[in-house]
Amino acid sequence: MAFAVIPLFPLPLILLPGEAKPLHICEERYKKLIRDCRERAEAGQPAEFGILFASASGMASIGTAVQVKRLLKEHADGRCDVLVEGVRRFRLQQLVCKEVYDKGEIEWLEETPEDWDDSLATQVFQLHRHLLKTTLDAELEDEYYCGTASLSLRVAPSCGLDCAQKQKLLEMSSENARLAFLAHHLKPFLASLQRVAEGCRLLQEFWAVHQFMKKDGGKT
């Protein structure tokens, strides 16, 4: 099996394939990593680097290769803000060098060939739309959900997953397994949000009555 070597950027976050995120680059080694990747991209060469979730318990072995999509801002002291987008999943085999920044020998991870479970996909689609309506009072256009090889990865970044859940999802190669995981998460998550919303409504009602009684001179 052939392996590739890519720069590594361990971070306390997880980026999924297709997910975009701004990064603030302040350490010297990662400033160089970004410069090197941008130079390779300008030269028409592969310019991916790998993001691996890093925590107090260590570094994950499965992560996402990302590309710099845009330079958002350059600061006078050399720091910069960049927009990166996840491209594909990989498994770290071993660290191969420690120069200015780490590089790793990695294996690209492929998706499991399968047909989507239509009932699962519909369920996740409906739950995700309900989530956005409940929290943001907003809806995404239908096109957002269409024309993608993976509905699960398209909606996962806006499903309220914590890092442990995102890492578990990232390690799955089956679209149906990811859809089932999201459906299992979204049902209780939506119920908890609705309970919080109702609790907030009751607190606001209490506060409005409390303020009214104060102004009216009544007992509180």
N, C-alpha and C positions, 0 to 999 in steps of 0.2 A: 504494500500500500504506500502510495506517495504522500508525503507530508509537505506542507507549506510552512514558511517562516514569516511571521508578521510581528510588528511592534505591539506591545501590550500596554494597556492603561488601566490598572486596577482602580476601581472606584466603589464607593458605598452606594451604588445605584445599579439598576439593570435596564438595559435598552433592548427592546425586542426588534426583530427584523421588521422593517417598515416604519418603526417609530422614530420620530425626530425629536431632538432635544438640544437646547443651548448649553454649552459648557463654558465655564470661566477658567481659562488656563493661566496659572500663575507660577507654578514651579518651573525652574529652568529646564529640567530634563523634558518636561512635557511641552514647553514652548518649542524645543528643538524637534520633538516628535511631530508636532503640528506643522512646523516649517518643512520638515523632510517630506511629510505626506503631501503637502501642497505642491512642493517642487516636483515630486513624482507624478502627481496628477497633471501638472502643466506640461510635463514631458510625455504624457500619454502612457505612463506606466501604472501598474496596480498601486493603489494608494490607500488601501484599507489598514486600519489598526484595530486591535481587539480590546473590547471592554469586558472585564471580568469583575463580578461582584466580590468586593473585599470587605470583610468585617473582622471583629475581634477574634472570631473563631477560625479565621483563615481566608483563603481565596478559592472561589469556585473553579471547577475545571471546565465547565461549559459556559461559553459566553457568546457575544455577538460581535462580528466584524462590522465596523462602521466606516463611513466616508464623510469627509468634511464637505458639506453642501454649500456653505457660505461663511465668509468672514464677516461677523457682525460689527465688531469694533476692535480697534487697536489702541491700546493705552500708551501713554508717553514712556512708561517704565518697562515696556516690552510685554506686559500682560495682554491677553486678547480674549475676545468672546467669539466663539464659533458655533455654528449650527451643524450638528452631525445627524446622520440618519443610519439606522441599523440596516444591514444588507443581508447577512446570512449567519447561520449558527456555526460554531466550531467547538471542538474539544481540545483542550491543551494537553499535549503529550509530555512535554518537558520544556523547561527554560533552556535556551541555547546560548545566551550570552547576557552579560550585564555590563553594558557600556554606559552611555549617558542615560539610556532608558532600557527597560527589559525588552527582550524579544522572545518569542516562543515558537516551538515546533508544534504545529497544530494539524488536526484532521478536520476537514469540512464535513458537516453533518447533513445528510440528505433527508428529505421528507419520506414518510412511508406512503407508497402508492396506494390510494384508496378512493372510493367515491364518498362524497359527503353524505352524512345522514341528514336528509332533508328536514325531518322533524326536529332534530337537535339544532340545526342551523336556524330554522324559523323561530324556535324558542329563544335562542340567544339574541337574534335580531330584535324580537319583540321586547325582551327584558332590557336590552341596551337602550332602545328608544324610550322605554318607560323610565329608565334611570336618568337619562338626560332631561326628560320632561319634568321629572320630580325635582331634580337638583338645580337645573339651570333654566327651566321653563323654555327649553330650546329643542329644536329637532334638526338632525342632519339630513341633507338631501339624500334621496334614494341612491343616487350615483355613488355616494360614499361607501355603501355596502356592496356595490356591484363591481364586477371587473377585477376581483382580487382572487389570488390563488388560495388565500387563507382568511376566512372571515374572522376566525378566532384571534389571529395576530392583528387584524385591522382594528378590532374593537377593544382588545385587552388593555391598551394603555389608558383607556377612559372607563375602566370598570372598577376602580377603587381597590386594586390589588396592592398588598404590601410586598416588600422585597422577597420574602420567603415564597409567597404565592407566585410572583413573577418568575422567580428562578425555577420553581417546579414546572411552570408552564413552558419556560424556555427549554427545559430538558426533554420535553415531549416531542416525538417525531410524528405522531399521528394527529391529523386534524380533528378527527372525531373525538379522540381522547381530550384534546384541548377544549373543544366545544362542550363536552360533558363537564369538564372541570369548571368552565365559566358559568354554565347553567347552575351547577351546584353552588357556586359562590354567589351569583347574582340574586337568587331567590331570598335567602336570609339577609343579604346585604340591603336589598330594597326594603324589606320589612323593618330592619333596624333604623334605616333612614326615615321611614314613615313614623316610627315611634318617636324618634328625636324631633321630627317636625311637629308632631302633636304636643310633645313636651314643651317645645319652644312657644307654641301657640298658647298653651295654658299659662306659661310664665308671663308672656306679654299681656294676657288678659288680667292676670293678678296685678301686674305692675300698673296697668291702666286704671284699674279700680282703686288701687292704693293711692295713686296720684290724685284721682278724683276726690277721694275721701279727705285727703289733706287740704285740697283747695276749698272743699265744701265745709271744712271745720268739723267734720265728723270724727269719730274715734277710729283709730287704725289698729 
